C-alpha cells in the first residue's frame, strides 16, 4: 500500500510539473533558473545532505540508496521529482548525515550494522558490479577528485564514490570484498565578507575502508580507538580495510571539512563541466564543414546545370553528351509528381519527422541559452517530452498538407496514424524494456503512476493537437504541381548498377553520419558512462551541419536518379538521408563491444533497446530533412521547364 501511494503521489507531482513547465520558464528571471537559485548559509546552519540512486556503468541498472542495508535516518522521506528525474531512475531521499555550516566534524559515527548472509551478499554483488553511491548537497552532486600525475592537467572529478573495492590481503591470492565505511567529506564555500554568509560551491569526498575497533561493549557513546577526535586520530588510508562477510559488524563513520574557495556560486558547475578535449570537437566541426563544402559545390554545379540551356542560348557551347544528360531529367516531367505507392505512410512519416525536428530545434535553443543545465536535474528529458507533445500540431499540419497534395480525402485516418505510429512503436519497446528493469527490482523501472502520466500526455494533449494541425492543414488549398502529370506512367529504363535503389540509399547515409559521428562518441559516453554532457554550442553547430548535409546529399542523389529517367524519388529521398540511422546503430554496436564492460544480458538488451529507439528517431528526423530538400529541389527545377 505504501509503494502504491508513493507512486500515486509521484504521478500527481509529475502531472503538475508537466502542466506548469512552461509557466515556470516564463516566471524565471535574471540569471537563475527555477529551483536552482542560490542559498545563503550562516555559520552553524544545518545542511541537508540527500542521497540519490546507486549507479553502475557495468549493469546500467540504478538502485535506490536504501536498497542496500546502509544507515537509514529515523524516517525515509522522498523528494519530489520531476518527470525527467523519474525516467532517469533518480530516487532522491533524505540521509542520516548531519552537517552544520563551517563547523568541522571528525569521526562522527553514523551507525553500526551487523551483516546477515543476505546483506553481505547484496554488498558483494554491488561491489563486484562497481556500483557508485550518489549524494547531493545544495543541488550539487558528490564527486571524488582524482588529481592527475602531470601538473599541466586540471583535477578530474568522478560522480559518486564506489560502494567498495576488491583486493587481496598481503600474502594471499584470494580476492576479498571491502566496503568504504569511512567518508571524508570536503564542503567548499564562497564567503561574503560583508554579511559573513556563505554559499556552497563544492562537495567532494574521499572514501576509505577501515576496520574500526573499540574497547568494551558497544553503546551509543562508545569511543573508537581507530578514529578518535579527542586523541586527534583520523583515518588517512585503507591499510586495515573492512571486509564484507556474514555475521561481521561494520561501523560507518564520516569527517566533514570546510574549505573557503574563490569560486563564485555562478561558476560552481564549471569544474564538473570542464571540457579538456575541445580540440577534438573543433576537429569534428572542421571535418563536418569539409563534407558540407564538398556537397555544396556539387549542389551549386547541379543548379547551374539546370539553367544551362538558358545560358547556352548566349554562348552556344552545348555538346551532344551534355544535351543528353540535360534532357534526362526533363523527359520525366510528366511523371515526376505522380503520387508514390504507400503515399499515406509517407505522409505519416514526414509529419512525425516535422514533429521531431521542431522538438530537437527548440530543445537545442533552450540548452544553448542555459535553461537545461545539469543543475536543473531531469530538465532536459522533461523539456524534450513536453516539446514532443506540443509539436504534435505541426506533425498533423505537415502530414495533412502532403496528403491533400496526393489527392487524399480521409485526413482523419492519416492524422490518427501520425499521432500513434511512432510513439506507439517507441512506447511498446519502452514498455518491454521497463518490464525487464522491473524484473531486476531496479529503481530505473518507471512506476505505474508515471506510465499513466505519459499516456495522458500522449492521448490527452498530443493526439488532439495532431488532429487540430491536421484539420488546419487539410482546410488549406492543395499544393499545386508545377507540371501536369500524365495519365499513363512512363516506363523506367534499365538502371546502371550504381543507381540501384538499395545501393544509392546506403551510400546516401554515409556522409550525414560522417558529419556527426565524432560528436556521437561524446553523447554516448555521457549517457552510458555516467558523465556530464554540456557542450550544446558544439552540438547545435553539428546539428545545423547535419541538416545541411542531409539536404544536400538527398538533392545530389535525387538529381542523378532523375537524369537516369527514374522518377520514383518520393520514398527514395526519405530513405537516402534516413539510412544514416543504420550507420548510427552499427556505430552504437561497435561502441558497445569496444568501450563498455556490460556483461549482463538484461543490461545488453537495455542498451540495444534504447539505441534502437534513438536510431529510429534519427531515421525519422534525417529522412524528413532529405524529403523536404528533394521536394523543394524538384519543384524548383521543374517550374523552370517550358513544356511544348
Secondary structure, 3 states (H helix, E strand, C coil): CHHHHHHHHHHHHHHHHHHHHHHHHHHCCCCCCCCCCCCCECCCCEEEEEEEEEECCCCCCCECHHHCCCCCCCCCCECCCCHHHHHHCCCCEEEEEEEECCCCEEEEEEEEEECCHHHHHHHHHHHHCCCEEEEEECCEECEEEECCCCCCCCCEEEECEECEEEECCCCCCCCEEEECCEEEEEEEEEECCCCCCEEEEEEEEEEECCCCCECCCCCCCCCECCCECCCCECCCCCCCCCECCCCCEEEEEEEEEEEECCCCHHHCCCCCCCCCCHHHHHHHHHHHHHHHHHHHHHHHHHHHHHCHHHHHHHHCCCCHHHHHHHHHHHHCCCCCCCCCCCHHHHHHHHHHHHHHHHHHHHHHHHHHCCCCCCCCCCHHHHHHHHHHHHCHHHHHHHHHHHHHHCCCCCHHHHHHHHHHHHHHHHHHHHHHHHHHHHHCCCCCCCCHHHHHHHHHHHHHHHHHHHHHHHHHHHHCCCCCCCCCCCCCCCCCCCCCHHHCHHHHHHHHHHHHHHHHHHHHHHHHHHHHCCCCCCCHHHHHHHHHHHHHHHHHHHHHHHHHHHHCCCCCCHHHHHHHHHCHHHHHHHHHHHHHHHHCCCCCHHHHHHHHHHHHHHHHHHHHHHHHHHHHHHHHHHHHHHHCCCCC
